[in-house]
Amino acid sequence: MNVEEIKKNLTIKWSDKDKCYLAETQYCDRVIGIGSTEEEAEISFIEQFDDFLPYIQANKVINKGGRPKKNNVRLCCNISETSKRFVDAN
């Protein structure tokens, strides 16, 4: 996925806990933009992402395997062949 696609898949939501807007994408969970408006959060994310990009491009960032986060819970697991066959059959 290219840089522009990552930026296009940005999700911006209000955080009651943090009392601000959070901008994040499932394709780069190490960068989160914050702001008092959605626009500020987006700008914050893009600025931070642009600063972080050289590390990604130089492969200095460890790629964490597995699926992207969902509801702030990271799920990484190995599925046994038996389980795979069961899922495929149903």
Secondary structure by P-SEA (a helix, b strand, c coil): ccaaaaaaabbbbbbccccbbbbbbcccccbbbbcccaaaaaaaaaaaaaaaaaaaaaccccccccccccccbbbbbbbcaaaaaaaaac
